[in-house]
């Protein structure tokens, strides 16, 4: 069962709990999902706990009688056995996003360039790259991911949009940045040096970028 499916099943089971048992169980959920336990394993354990709680509830027991006084104690051994997550800094996240975008850019240029060469098309189309393009792709990818993350944060666990206040100021900032980037591209692209890059070099850079992602940002 996938994580989202287990979370939906979890929500259904919660609806069958008494208010006090549900409050206790929700504290268990917060403790588990804030831990370093793998997401799939965490949801499996939460489902097992929910089913155990409902069986006890049917016999007249409450959550404290089943799991103990503190909601986090029941999963303590499991959570303590997993090393804590080391949070990635905002700067490192931004670097990873830009690195990924540029790796994808070189990979796309390399593949498209080879196809163009083999089909007898104009090799100049994917055989040169402006420094301005590199800057726009690197910086623009961070903005795009920020937009996507803000949108995902507005969704609930059952994928239904939550009612949120419309942030006209943020929208205006994003649109303004996009417009500036477009016009800057039109007027400044020709002012920046253009580097000839063969498809094989592009593919080599993409491969190096992929290895960099693996060993620098995802070493384990």
Backbone as JSON Lines, residues from 0, in Angstrom:
{"i":0,"aa":"X","n":[0.85,-1.19,0.0],"ca":[0.0,0.0,0.0],"c":[0.89,1.25,0.0]}
{"i":1,"aa":"X","n":[0.61,2.2,-0.87],"ca":[1.4,3.41,-0.96],"c":[1.12,4.31,0.24]}
{"i":2,"aa":"X","n":[2.05,5.25,0.45],"ca":[1.96,6.12,1.61],"c":[0.65,6.91,1.63]}
{"i":3,"aa":"X","n":[0.25,7.48,0.49],"ca":[-0.98,8.27,0.46],"c":[-2.19,7.41,0.76]}
{"i":4,"aa":"X","n":[-2.2,6.19,0.25],"ca":[-3.32,5.28,0.51],"c":[-3.38,4.93,2.0]}
{"i":5,"aa":"X","n":[-2.22,4.73,2.61],"ca":[-2.19,4.42,4.04],"c":[-2.65,5.61,4.86]}
{"i":6,"aa":"X","n":[-2.28,6.81,4.43],"ca":[-2.71,8.01,5.15],"c":[-4.23,8.18,5.07]}
{"i":7,"aa":"X","n":[-4.81,7.87,3.92],"ca":[-6.27,7.95,3.79],"c":[-6.95,6.91,4.67]}
{"i":8,"aa":"X","n":[-6.38,5.69,4.7],"ca":[-6.92,4.65,5.57],"c":[-6.81,5.07,7.03]}
{"i":9,"aa":"X","n":[-5.71,5.72,7.36],"ca":[-5.49,6.22,8.71],"c":[-6.58,7.23,9.09]}
{"i":10,"aa":"X","n":[-6.91,8.11,8.16],"ca":[-7.96,9.11,8.42],"c":[-9.31,8.45,8.67]}
{"i":11,"aa":"X","n":[-9.6,7.38,7.93],"ca":[-10.87,6.65,8.12],"c":[-10.93,6.01,9.49]}
{"i":12,"aa":"X","n":[-9.81,5.45,9.93],"ca":[-9.77,4.81,11.24],"c":[-9.91,5.85,12.36]}
{"i":13,"aa":"X","n":[-9.31,7.02,12.15],"ca":[-9.4,8.07,13.17],"c":[-10.84,8.5,13.41]}
{"i":14,"aa":"X","n":[-11.65,8.47,12.34],"ca":[-13.04,8.9,12.47],"c":[-13.84,7.97,13.38]}
{"i":15,"aa":"X","n":[-13.33,6.76,13.6],"ca":[-14.04,5.79,14.44],"c":[-13.63,5.89,15.9]}
{"i":16,"aa":"X","n":[-12.67,6.75,16.21],"ca":[-12.18,6.87,17.58],"c":[-13.0,7.88,18.37]}
{"i":17,"aa":"X","n":[-13.0,7.71,19.69],"ca":[-13.62,8.7,20.55],"c":[-12.77,9.98,20.54]}
{"i":18,"aa":"X","n":[-13.33,11.11,20.9],"ca":[-12.55,12.36,20.86],"c":[-11.24,12.29,21.64]}
{"i":19,"aa":"X","n":[-11.27,11.71,22.84],"ca":[-10.04,11.66,23.65],"c":[-9.02,10.71,23.04]}
{"i":20,"aa":"X","n":[-9.49,9.57,22.52],"ca":[-8.57,8.63,21.87],"c":[-7.99,9.22,20.59]}
{"i":21,"aa":"X","n":[-8.82,9.96,19.86],"ca":[-8.35,10.57,18.62],"c":[-7.29,11.62,18.91]}
{"i":22,"aa":"X","n":[-7.5,12.43,19.94],"ca":[-6.52,13.45,20.3],"c":[-5.19,12.8,20.68]}
{"i":23,"aa":"X","n":[-5.25,11.73,21.46],"ca":[-4.03,11.02,21.86],"c":[-3.34,10.43,20.62]}
{"i":24,"aa":"X","n":[-4.13,9.81,19.74],"ca":[-3.56,9.17,18.56],"c":[-2.95,10.19,17.61]}
{"i":25,"aa":"X","n":[-3.56,11.37,17.48],"ca":[-3.0,12.41,16.62],"c":[-1.66,12.9,17.15]}
{"i":26,"aa":"X","n":[-1.48,12.88,18.48],"ca":[-0.17,13.21,19.03],"c":[0.85,12.14,18.66]}
{"i":27,"aa":"X","n":[0.41,10.89,18.59],"ca":[1.3,9.8,18.16],"c":[1.71,10.02,16.69]}
{"i":28,"aa":"X","n":[0.76,10.46,15.88],"ca":[1.04,10.7,14.46],"c":[2.09,11.8,14.32]}
{"i":29,"aa":"X","n":[1.91,12.89,15.06],"ca":[2.85,14.01,14.98],"c":[4.26,13.57,15.38]}
{"i":30,"aa":"X","n":[4.34,12.78,16.43],"ca":[5.65,12.31,16.9],"c":[6.3,11.41,15.86]}
{"i":31,"aa":"X","n":[5.54,10.51,15.27],"ca":[6.09,9.57,14.3],"c":[6.5,10.27,13.01]}
{"i":32,"aa":"X","n":[5.66,11.14,12.49],"ca":[5.97,11.79,11.21],"c":[7.07,12.83,11.34]}
{"i":33,"aa":"X","n":[7.34,13.28,12.56],"ca":[8.45,14.21,12.78],"c":[9.77,13.48,12.98]}
{"i":34,"aa":"X","n":[9.7,12.14,13.09],"ca":[10.91,11.36,13.33],"c":[11.61,11.04,12.02]}
{"i":35,"aa":"X","n":[12.72,10.31,12.12],"ca":[13.5,9.94,10.94],"c":[13.1,8.58,10.38]}
{"i":36,"aa":"X","n":[12.04,7.99,10.9],"ca":[11.58,6.68,10.42],"c":[11.11,6.81,8.98]}
{"i":37,"aa":"X","n":[11.46,5.84,8.15],"ca":[11.05,5.82,6.75],"c":[9.54,6.03,6.63]}
{"i":38,"aa":"X","n":[9.11,6.82,5.64],"ca":[7.7,7.2,5.52],"c":[6.78,5.99,5.41]}
{"i":39,"aa":"X","n":[7.18,5.0,4.62],"ca":[6.33,3.81,4.46],"c":[6.22,3.06,5.77]}
{"i":40,"aa":"X","n":[7.37,2.83,6.43],"ca":[7.37,2.12,7.7],"c":[6.58,2.88,8.75]}
{"i":41,"aa":"X","n":[6.71,4.21,8.76],"ca":[5.98,5.03,9.73],"c":[4.48,4.87,9.57]}
{"i":42,"aa":"X","n":[3.99,4.9,8.33],"ca":[2.55,4.76,8.11],"c":[2.06,3.36,8.45]}
{"i":43,"aa":"X","n":[2.91,2.36,8.2],"ca":[2.54,0.98,8.57],"c":[2.37,0.87,10.09]}
{"i":44,"aa":"X","n":[3.31,1.44,10.82],"ca":[3.24,1.39,12.28],"c":[2.04,2.17,12.82]}
{"i":45,"aa":"X","n":[1.75,3.31,12.19],"ca":[0.59,4.1,12.62],"c":[-0.71,3.37,12.36]}
{"i":46,"aa":"X","n":[-0.81,2.67,11.23],"ca":[-2.02,1.89,10.94],"c":[-2.18,0.75,11.95]}
{"i":47,"aa":"X","n":[-1.08,0.08,12.28],"ca":[-1.14,-0.99,13.27],"c":[-1.61,-0.44,14.62]}
{"i":48,"aa":"X","n":[-1.09,0.74,14.99],"ca":[-1.48,1.35,16.26],"c":[-2.94,1.76,16.25]}
{"i":49,"aa":"X","n":[-3.43,2.27,15.11],"ca":[-4.83,2.68,15.01],"c":[-5.76,1.48,15.16]}
{"i":50,"aa":"X","n":[-5.4,0.37,14.5],"ca":[-6.21,-0.84,14.6],"c":[-6.2,-1.4,16.02]}
{"i":51,"aa":"X","n":[-5.02,-1.34,16.67],"ca":[-4.91,-1.8,18.06],"c":[-5.74,-0.92,18.98]}
{"i":52,"aa":"X","n":[-5.72,0.38,18.74],"ca":[-6.49,1.31,19.56],"c":[-7.99,1.06,19.41]}
{"i":53,"aa":"X","n":[-8.45,0.82,18.18],"ca":[-9.88,0.57,17.96],"c":[-10.33,-0.73,18.61]}
{"i":54,"aa":"X","n":[-9.46,-1.75,18.58],"ca":[-9.81,-3.01,19.25],"c":[-9.93,-2.8,20.75]}
{"i":55,"aa":"X","n":[-8.99,-2.03,21.32],"ca":[-9.05,-1.74,22.74],"c":[-10.25,-0.87,23.08]}
{"i":56,"aa":"X","n":[-10.54,0.09,22.21],"ca":[-11.69,0.98,22.42],"c":[-12.99,0.17,22.46]}
{"i":57,"aa":"X","n":[-13.09,-0.84,21.61],"ca":[-14.29,-1.68,21.58],"c":[-14.46,-2.44,22.89]}
{"i":58,"aa":"X","n":[-13.36,-2.64,23.62],"ca":[-13.42,-3.36,24.9],"c":[-13.52,-2.39,26.08]}
{"i":59,"aa":"X","n":[-13.69,-1.1,25.78],"ca":[-13.85,-0.1,26.83],"c":[-12.57,0.5,27.35]}
{"i":60,"aa":"X","n":[-11.44,0.27,26.67],"ca":[-10.17,0.83,27.1],"c":[-9.91,2.16,26.41]}
{"i":61,"aa":"X","n":[-9.12,3.02,27.04],"ca":[-8.73,4.27,26.39],"c":[-7.28,4.18,25.92]}
{"i":62,"aa":"X","n":[-6.83,5.2,25.19],"ca":[-5.51,5.17,24.56],"c":[-4.38,5.05,25.58]}
{"i":63,"aa":"X","n":[-4.53,5.74,26.73],"ca":[-3.47,5.69,27.74],"c":[-3.33,4.3,28.34]}
{"i":64,"aa":"X","n":[-4.43,3.59,28.47],"ca":[-4.37,2.23,28.99],"c":[-3.7,1.28,28.0]}
{"i":65,"aa":"X","n":[-3.81,1.59,26.73],"ca":[-3.25,0.72,25.69],"c":[-1.79,1.03,25.42]}
{"i":66,"aa":"X","n":[-1.46,2.32,25.29],"ca":[-0.13,2.72,24.85],"c":[0.74,3.34,25.94]}
{"i":67,"aa":"X","n":[0.16,3.76,27.05],"ca":[0.93,4.44,28.08],"c":[0.53,5.9,28.21]}
{"i":68,"aa":"X","n":[1.1,6.56,29.2],"ca":[0.72,7.94,29.49],"c":[1.11,8.92,28.38]}
{"i":69,"aa":"X","n":[2.29,8.73,27.79],"ca":[2.79,9.67,26.79],"c":[2.65,9.08,25.39]}
{"i":70,"aa":"X","n":[2.06,9.83,24.45],"ca":[1.83,9.32,23.08],"c":[3.1,8.88,22.37]}
{"i":71,"aa":"X","n":[4.24,9.53,22.67],"ca":[5.47,9.19,21.96],"c":[6.18,7.96,22.47]}
{"i":72,"aa":"X","n":[5.77,7.45,23.64],"ca":[6.49,6.33,24.25],"c":[6.33,5.03,23.47]}
{"i":73,"aa":"X","n":[5.16,4.82,22.86],"ca":[4.89,3.54,22.2],"c":[5.85,3.28,21.04]}
{"i":74,"aa":"X","n":[6.23,4.34,20.32],"ca":[7.14,4.2,19.17],"c":[8.58,4.58,19.52]}
{"i":75,"aa":"X","n":[8.86,4.8,20.79],"ca":[10.17,5.33,21.18],"c":[11.33,4.46,20.71]}
{"i":76,"aa":"X","n":[11.21,3.15,20.9],"ca":[12.3,2.26,20.5],"c":[12.55,2.31,19.0]}
{"i":77,"aa":"X","n":[11.46,2.36,18.23],"ca":[11.6,2.41,16.77],"c":[12.24,3.72,16.35]}
{"i":78,"aa":"X","n":[11.77,4.83,16.92],"ca":[12.29,6.15,16.54],"c":[13.74,6.34,16.99]}
{"i":79,"aa":"X","n":[14.09,5.78,18.15],"ca":[15.45,5.93,18.65],"c":[16.45,5.09,17.85]}
{"i":80,"aa":"X","n":[15.96,4.04,17.18],"ca":[16.86,3.16,16.43],"c":[17.26,3.76,15.08]}
{"i":81,"aa":"X","n":[16.6,4.84,14.68],"ca":[16.89,5.49,13.4],"c":[17.7,6.75,13.65]}
{"i":82,"aa":"X","n":[18.85,6.92,12.97],"ca":[19.64,8.14,13.17],"c":[18.86,9.37,12.76]}
{"i":83,"aa":"X","n":[19.01,10.48,13.48],"ca":[18.25,11.69,13.15],"c":[18.62,12.25,11.79]}
{"i":84,"aa":"X","n":[17.62,12.88,11.15],"ca":[17.87,13.51,9.86],"c":[18.72,14.76,10.05]}
{"i":85,"aa":"X","n":[19.65,14.94,9.15],"ca":[20.44,16.17,9.16],"c":[19.77,17.15,8.19]}
{"i":86,"aa":"X","n":[19.17,18.21,8.68],"ca":[18.46,19.13,7.78],"c":[19.4,19.79,6.78]}
{"i":87,"aa":"X","n":[18.94,19.85,5.53],"ca":[19.74,20.5,4.5],"c":[19.48,22.0,4.54]}
{"i":88,"aa":"X","n":[20.52,22.8,4.5],"ca":[20.38,24.24,4.58],"c":[19.67,24.78,3.34]}
{"i":89,"aa":"X","n":[19.1,25.97,3.49],"ca":[18.41,26.6,2.36],"c":[19.36,26.86,1.2]}
{"i":90,"aa":"X","n":[20.61,27.25,1.54],"ca":[21.6,27.5,0.5],"c":[21.91,26.21,-0.26]}
{"i":91,"aa":"X","n":[22.08,25.12,0.47],"ca":[22.39,23.85,-0.18],"c":[21.22,23.37,-1.04]}
{"i":92,"aa":"X","n":[20.0,23.6,-0.57],"ca":[18.82,23.26,-1.36],"c":[18.81,24.03,-2.67]}
{"i":93,"aa":"X","n":[19.09,25.33,-2.59],"ca":[19.1,26.16,-3.79],"c":[20.19,25.71,-4.76]}
{"i":94,"aa":"X","n":[21.37,25.39,-4.21],"ca":[22.45,24.9,-5.06],"c":[22.07,23.59,-5.75]}
{"i":95,"aa":"X","n":[21.41,22.7,-5.01],"ca":[21.0,21.42,-5.58],"c":[20.0,21.61,-6.71]}
{"i":96,"aa":"X","n":[19.05,22.55,-6.52],"ca":[18.04,22.81,-7.55],"c":[18.7,23.35,-8.82]}
{"i":97,"aa":"X","n":[19.58,24.34,-8.67],"ca":[20.27,24.9,-9.82],"c":[21.14,23.86,-10.51]}
{"i":98,"aa":"X","n":[21.85,23.07,-9.72],"ca":[22.72,22.02,-10.26],"c":[21.89,21.03,-11.08]}
{"i":99,"aa":"X","n":[20.75,20.64,-10.53],"ca":[19.87,19.69,-11.24],"c":[19.35,20.27,-12.54]}
{"i":100,"aa":"X","n":[18.96,21.56,-12.5],"ca":[18.42,22.2,-13.7],"c":[19.48,22.29,-14.8]}
{"i":101,"aa":"X","n":[20.7,22.65,-14.43],"ca":[21.77,22.76,-15.41],"c":[22.17,21.38,-15.95]}
{"i":102,"aa":"X","n":[22.14,20.38,-15.09],"ca":[22.41,19.01,-15.55],"c":[21.38,18.57,-16.57]}
{"i":103,"aa":"X","n":[20.11,18.88,-16.29],"ca":[19.04,18.55,-17.23],"c":[19.2,19.32,-18.54]}
{"i":104,"aa":"X","n":[19.61,20.6,-18.44],"ca":[19.81,21.42,-19.63],"c":[20.88,20.82,-20.53]}
{"i":105,"aa":"X","n":[22.02,20.46,-19.95],"ca":[23.1,19.88,-20.75],"c":[22.7,18.52,-21.32]}
{"i":106,"aa":"X","n":[21.99,17.75,-20.54],"ca":[21.54,16.45,-21.04],"c":[20.6,16.6,-22.22]}
{"i":107,"aa":"X","n":[19.66,17.54,-22.11],"ca":[18.71,17.79,-23.2],"c":[19.43,18.29,-24.44]}
{"i":108,"aa":"X","n":[20.36,19.23,-24.25],"ca":[21.11,19.75,-25.39],"c":[21.94,18.67,-26.07]}
{"i":109,"aa":"X","n":[22.55,17.8,-25.26],"ca":[23.37,16.73,-25.83],"c":[22.55,15.76,-26.66]}
{"i":110,"aa":"X","n":[21.42,15.3,-26.11],"ca":[20.57,14.34,-26.82],"c":[19.96,14.98,-28.07]}
{"i":111,"aa":"X","n":[19.43,16.2,-27.91],"ca":[18.82,16.9,-29.05],"c":[19.87,17.2,-30.11]}
{"i":112,"aa":"X","n":[21.08,17.56,-29.68],"ca":[22.14,17.85,-30.64],"c":[22.53,16.63,-31.45]}
{"i":113,"aa":"X","n":[22.64,15.48,-30.82],"ca":[22.98,14.25,-31.54],"c":[21.88,13.86,-32.53]}
{"i":114,"aa":"X","n":[20.64,13.99,-32.09],"ca":[19.52,13.67,-32.99],"c":[19.52,14.61,-34.2]}
{"i":115,"aa":"X","n":[19.79,15.9,-33.95],"ca":[19.84,16.87,-35.03],"c":[20.97,16.55,-36.01]}
{"i":116,"aa":"X","n":[22.14,16.18,-35.48],"ca":[23.27,15.82,-36.34],"c":[22.95,14.6,-37.19]}
{"i":117,"aa":"X","n":[22.4,13.59,-36.56],"ca":[22.13,12.34,-37.28],"c":[21.03,12.5,-38.33]}
{"i":118,"aa":"X","n":[20.12,13.47,-38.07],"ca":[19.04,13.69,-39.03],"c":[19.41,14.72,-40.09]}
{"i":119,"aa":"X","n":[20.64,15.29,-40.0],"ca":[21.09,16.26,-40.99],"c":[20.55,17.65,-40.77]}
{"i":120,"aa":"X","n":[20.09,17.95,-39.57],"ca":[19.55,19.28,-39.29],"c":[20.65,20.27,-38.95]}
{"i":121,"aa":"X","n":[20.27,21.52,-38.68],"ca":[21.28,22.56,-38.36],"c":[21.91,22.3,-36.99]}
{"i":122,"aa":"X","n":[23.2,22.02,-36.97],"ca":[23.87,21.66,-35.73],"c":[24.05,22.86,-34.8]}
{"i":123,"aa":"X","n":[23.92,24.08,-35.35],"ca":[24.1,25.27,-34.52],"c":[23.0,25.41,-33.48]}
{"i":124,"aa":"X","n":[21.84,24.83,-33.76],"ca":[20.69,25.02,-32.88],"c":[20.97,24.54,-31.46]}
{"i":125,"aa":"X","n":[21.63,23.39,-31.32],"ca":[21.94,22.85,-30.0],"c":[23.46,22.77,-29.77]}
{"i":126,"aa":"X","n":[24.21,23.51,-30.58],"ca":[25.66,23.45,-30.46],"c":[26.29,24.68,-29.86]}
{"i":127,"aa":"X","n":[25.47,25.59,-29.35],"ca":[26.03,26.78,-28.71],"c":[25.13,27.2,-27.55]}
{"i":128,"aa":"X","n":[25.75,27.83,-26.56],"ca":[25.03,28.17,-25.33],"c":[25.5,29.52,-24.82]}
{"i":129,"aa":"X","n":[24.54,30.39,-24.53],"ca":[24.85,31.71,-24.0],"c":[25.06,31.62,-22.48]}
{"i":130,"aa":"X","n":[25.99,32.39,-21.97],"ca":[26.19,32.45,-20.52],"c":[24.95,32.98,-19.81]}
{"i":131,"aa":"X","n":[24.22,33.85,-20.5],"ca":[22.99,34.38,-19.92],"c":[21.97,33.26,-19.7]}
{"i":132,"aa":"X","n":[21.91,32.32,-20.65],"ca":[21.0,31.18,-20.52],"c":[21.34,30.36,-19.28]}
{"i":133,"aa":"X","n":[22.62,30.16,-19.04],"ca":[23.05,29.41,-17.85],"c":[22.57,30.1,-16.57]}
{"i":134,"aa":"X","n":[22.72,31.42,-16.54],"ca":[22.31,32.17,-15.35],"c":[20.8,32.09,-15.15]}
{"i":135,"aa":"X","n":[20.04,32.25,-16.24],"ca":[18.57,32.24,-16.14],"c":[18.07,30.86,-15.72]}
{"i":136,"aa":"X","n":[18.63,29.81,-16.3],"ca":[18.2,28.45,-15.95],"c":[18.53,28.14,-14.49]}
{"i":137,"aa":"X","n":[19.73,28.51,-14.07],"ca":[20.13,28.25,-12.69],"c":[19.28,28.98,-11.68]}
{"i":138,"aa":"X","n":[19.03,30.26,-11.91],"ca":[18.24,31.06,-10.97],"c":[16.74,30.8,-11.13]}
{"i":139,"aa":"X","n":[16.28,30.66,-12.38],"ca":[14.86,30.45,-12.62],"c":[14.35,29.14,-12.06]}
{"i":140,"aa":"X","n":[15.21,28.12,-12.03],"ca":[14.78,26.82,-11.5],"c":[14.44,26.92,-10.02]}
{"i":141,"aa":"X","n":[15.19,27.76,-9.29],"ca":[14.91,27.94,-7.85],"c":[13.54,28.57,-7.66]}
{"i":142,"aa":"X","n":[13.24,29.59,-8.45],"ca":[11.94,30.26,-8.37],"c":[10.81,29.3,-8.71]}
{"i":143,"aa":"X","n":[11.01,28.48,-9.76],"ca":[9.97,27.53,-10.16],"c":[9.69,26.5,-9.06]}
{"i":144,"aa":"X","n":[10.74,25.97,-8.46],"ca":[10.56,24.98,-7.39],"c":[9.86,25.62,-6.19]}
{"i":145,"aa":"X","n":[10.2,26.88,-5.88],"ca":[9.53,27.58,-4.78],"c":[8.03,27.68,-5.05]}
{"i":146,"aa":"X","n":[7.66,28.0,-6.28],"ca":[6.24,28.09,-6.65],"c":[5.55,26.75,-6.49]}
{"i":147,"aa":"X","n":[6.21,25.68,-6.96],"ca":[5.61,24.34,-6.86],"c":[5.45,23.93,-5.4]}
{"i":148,"aa":"X","n":[6.45,24.21,-4.58],"ca":[6.38,23.84,-3.17],"c":[5.27,24.6,-2.45]}
{"i":149,"aa":"X","n":[5.09,25.88,-2.8],"ca":[4.01,26.65,-2.2],"c":[2.65,26.07,-2.59]}
{"i":150,"aa":"X","n":[2.54,25.63,-3.84],"ca":[1.28,25.03,-4.29],"c":[1.03,23.71,-3.58]}
{"i":151,"aa":"X","n":[2.07,22.87,-3.45],"ca":[1.91,21.58,-2.79],"c":[1.55,21.76,-1.32]}
{"i":152,"aa":"X","n":[2.09,22.8,-0.69],"ca":[1.79,23.05,0.71],"c":[0.33,23.44,0.93]}
{"i":153,"aa":"X","n":[-0.34,23.87,-0.15],"ca":[-1.74,24.26,-0.03],"c":[-2.67,23.08,-0.19]}
{"i":154,"aa":"X","n":[-2.12,21.88,-0.42],"ca":[-2.95,20.69,-0.59],"c":[-3.0,19.9,0.71]}
{"i":155,"aa":"X","n":[-4.14,19.31,0.99],"ca":[-4.28,18.48,2.18],"c":[-3.87,17.06,1.87]}
{"i":156,"aa":"X","n":[-3.91,16.19,2.86],"ca":[-3.48,14.82,2.68],"c":[-4.34,14.07,1.69]}
{"i":157,"aa":"X","n":[-5.62,14.47,1.54],"ca":[-6.49,13.78,0.58],"c":[-6.51,14.47,-0.77]}
{"i":158,"aa":"X","n":[-5.48,15.35,-1.02],"ca":[-5.31,16.03,-2.29],"c":[-6.38,17.06,-2.59]}
{"i":159,"aa":"X","n":[-7.17,17.46,-1.58],"ca":[-8.18,18.49,-1.79],"c":[-7.6,19.83,-1.38]}
{"i":160,"aa":"X","n":[-7.73,20.87,-2.23],"ca":[-7.15,22.16,-1.88],"c":[-7.74,22.72,-0.59]}
{"i":161,"aa":"X","n":[-6.89,23.26,0.27],"ca":[-7.35,23.92,1.48],"c":[-7.74,25.35,1.15]}
{"i":162,"aa":"X","n":[-8.77,25.88,1.81],"ca":[-9.09,27.29,1.59],"c":[-7.98,28.18,2.13]}
{"i":163,"aa":"X","n":[-7.41,29.02,1.28],"ca":[-6.33,29.91,1.69],"c":[-6.59,31.32,1.18]}
{"i":164,"aa":"X","n":[-6.07,32.27,1.89],"ca":[-6.19,33.66,1.46],"c":[-5.34,33.89,0.22]}
{"i":165,"aa":"X","n":[-5.92,34.54,-0.78],"ca":[-5.19,34.78,-2.01],"c":[-4.12,35.83,-1.78]}
{"i":166,"aa":"X","n":[-2.88,35.46,-2.02],"ca":[-1.74,36.35,-1.77],"c":[-1.4,37.11,-3.05]}
{"i":167,"aa":"X","n":[-2.05,38.25,-3.25],"ca":[-1.87,39.04,-4.47],"c":[-0.47,39.63,-4.53]}
{"i":168,"aa":"X","n":[0.12,39.94,-3.37],"ca":[1.46,40.52,-3.35],"c":[2.5,39.52,-3.86]}
{"i":169,"aa":"X","n":[2.41,38.27,-3.37],"ca":[3.36,37.24,-3.81],"c":[3.2,36.97,-5.3]}
{"i":170,"aa":"X","n":[1.93,36.91,-5.76],"ca":[1.69,36.68,-7.19],"c":[2.3,37.79,-8.02]}
{"i":171,"aa":"X","n":[2.14,39.02,-7.57],"ca":[2.7,40.15,-8.31],"c":[4.21,40.09,-8.39]}
{"i":172,"aa":"X","n":[4.84,39.67,-7.3],"ca":[6.31,39.55,-7.28],"c":[6.77,38.5,-8.28]}
{"i":173,"aa":"X","n":[6.09,37.34,-8.28],"ca":[6.48,36.26,-9.18],"c":[6.29,36.66,-10.65]}
{"i":174,"aa":"X","n":[5.15,37.32,-10.94],"ca":[4.9,37.76,-12.31],"c":[5.94,38.81,-12.73]}
{"i":175,"aa":"X","n":[6.24,39.73,-11.81],"ca":[7.23,40.76,-12.11],"c":[8.59,40.17,-12.43]}
{"i":176,"aa":"X","n":[9.0,39.18,-11.63],"ca":[10.29,38.53,-11.88],"c":[10.29,37.83,-13.22]}
{"i":177,"aa":"X","n":[9.17,37.15,-13.54],"ca":[9.08,36.43,-14.82],"c":[9.17,37.4,-16.0]}
{"i":178,"aa":"X","n":[8.46,38.54,-15.9],"ca":[8.47,39.53,-16.98],"c":[9.88,40.1,-17.15]}
{"i":179,"aa":"X","n":[10.52,40.42,-16.04],"ca":[11.88,40.97,-16.1],"c":[12.83,39.97,-16.76]}
{"i":180,"aa":"X","n":[12.67,38.69,-16.39],"ca":[13.55,37.64,-16.96],"c":[13.36,37.54,-18.47]}
{"i":181,"aa":"X","n":[12.09,37.63,-18.93],"ca":[11.81,37.53,-20.37],"c":[12.45,38.69,-21.12]}
{"i":182,"aa":"X","n":[12.22,39.92,-20.63],"ca":[12.77,41.08,-21.32],"c":[14.29,41.13,-21.21]}
{"i":183,"aa":"X","n":[14.81,40.69,-20.08],"ca":[16.26,40.65,-19.94],"c":[16.85,39.67,-20.94]}
{"i":184,"aa":"X","n":[16.14,38.56,-21.15],"ca":[16.61,37.58,-22.13],"c":[16.65,38.16,-23.53]}
{"i":185,"aa":"X","n":[15.64,38.96,-23.86],"ca":[15.58,39.54,-25.2],"c":[16.72,40.54,-25.43]}
{"i":186,"aa":"X","n":[16.97,41.4,-24.42],"ca":[17.92,42.48,-24.61],"c":[19.36,42.12,-24.22]}
{"i":187,"aa":"X","n":[19.51,41.18,-23.32],"ca":[20.85,40.9,-22.8],"c":[21.49,39.64,-23.37]}
{"i":188,"aa":"X","n":[20.69,38.76,-23.94],"ca":[21.23,37.49,-24.42],"c":[22.37,37.7,-25.41]}
{"i":189,"aa":"X","n":[22.18,38.67,-26.31],"ca":[23.21,38.91,-27.33],"c":[24.44,39.62,-26.76]}
{"i":190,"aa":"X","n":[24.32,40.17,-25.54],"ca":[25.45,40.87,-24.94],"c":[26.4,39.92,-24.21]}
{"i":191,"aa":"X","n":[25.92,38.72,-23.91],"ca":[26.73,37.76,-23.2],"c":[27.46,36.85,-24.18]}
{"i":192,"aa":"X","n":[28.63,36.36,-23.79],"ca":[29.37,35.46,-24.67],"c":[28.58,34.19,-24.97]}
{"i":193,"aa":"X","n":[28.72,33.7,-26.18],"ca":[28.09,32.45,-26.59],"c":[29.2,31.41,-26.74]}
{"i":194,"aa":"X","n":[29.04,30.29,-26.05],"ca":[30.06,29.26,-26.04],"c":[29.64,28.11,-26.95]}
{"i":195,"aa":"X","n":[30.49,27.72,-27.91],"ca":[30.17,26.53,-28.72],"c":[30.34,25.27,-27.87]}
{"i":196,"aa":"X","n":[29.31,24.43,-27.86],"ca":[29.34,23.2,-27.06],"c":[28.84,22.05,-27.94]}
{"i":197,"aa":"X","n":[29.69,21.07,-28.16],"ca":[29.28,19.92,-28.98],"c":[28.34,19.03,-28.17]}
{"i":198,"aa":"X","n":[27.5,18.24,-28.84],"ca":[26.58,17.35,-28.12],"c":[27.29,16.41,-27.16]}
{"i":199,"aa":"X","n":[28.47,15.89,-27.56],"ca":[29.19,14.97,-26.69],"c":[29.7,15.67,-25.44]}
{"i":200,"aa":"X","n":[30.12,16.91,-25.58],"ca":[30.56,17.68,-24.41],"c":[29.36,17.94,-23.49]}
{"i":201,"aa":"X","n":[28.21,18.26,-24.08],"ca":[27.0,18.47,-23.28],"c":[26.64,17.22,-22.49]}
{"i":202,"aa":"X","n":[26.73,16.06,-23.17],"ca":[26.41,14.8,-22.48],"c":[27.42,14.51,-21.37]}
{"i":203,"aa":"X","n":[28.69,14.83,-21.63],"ca":[29.72,14.63,-20.6],"c":[29.45,15.52,-19.38]}
{"i":204,"aa":"X","n":[29.06,16.77,-19.65],"ca":[28.74,17.68,-18.55],"c":[27.51,17.21,-17.78]}
{"i":205,"aa":"X","n":[26.52,16.66,-18.5],"ca":[25.32,16.13,-17.85],"c":[25.68,14.94,-16.97]}
{"i":206,"aa":"X","n":[26.55,14.06,-17.47],"ca":[26.98,12.9,-16.69],"c":[27.73,13.34,-15.43]}
{"i":207,"aa":"X","n":[28.62,14.34,-15.6],"ca":[29.35,14.87,-14.44],"c":[28.39,15.5,-13.44]}
{"i":208,"aa":"X","n":[27.37,16.2,-13.96],"ca":[26.38,16.79,-13.08],"c":[25.61,15.74,-12.31]}
{"i":209,"aa":"X","n":[25.26,14.63,-12.98],"ca":[24.56,13.55,-12.3],"c":[25.4,12.92,-11.19]}
{"i":210,"aa":"X","n":[26.69,12.72,-11.47],"ca":[27.58,12.18,-10.45],"c":[27.73,13.16,-9.29]}
{"i":211,"aa":"X","n":[27.77,14.47,-9.63],"ca":[27.85,15.48,-8.58],"c":[26.64,15.45,-7.67]}
{"i":212,"aa":"X","n":[25.46,15.29,-8.25],"ca":[24.23,15.2,-7.45],"c":[24.3,14.02,-6.49]}
{"i":213,"aa":"X","n":[24.79,12.91,-7.02],"ca":[24.86,11.7,-6.2],"c":[25.85,11.86,-5.05]}
{"i":214,"aa":"X","n":[27.06,12.3,-5.33],"ca":[28.11,12.27,-4.33],"c":[28.18,13.53,-3.46]}
{"i":215,"aa":"X","n":[27.64,14.66,-3.96],"ca":[27.67,15.9,-3.17],"c":[26.4,16.1,-2.37]}
{"i":216,"aa":"X","n":[25.25,15.9,-3.03],"ca":[23.97,16.2,-2.36],"c":[23.28,14.96,-1.8]}
{"i":217,"aa":"X","n":[23.55,13.78,-2.35],"ca":[22.94,12.54,-1.84],"c":[24.02,11.49,-1.62]}
{"i":218,"aa":"X","n":[24.94,11.75,-0.7],"ca":[26.07,10.84,-0.52],"c":[25.71,9.48,0.05]}
{"i":219,"aa":"X","n":[24.58,9.42,0.78],"ca":[24.22,8.14,1.39],"c":[23.05,7.5,0.67]}
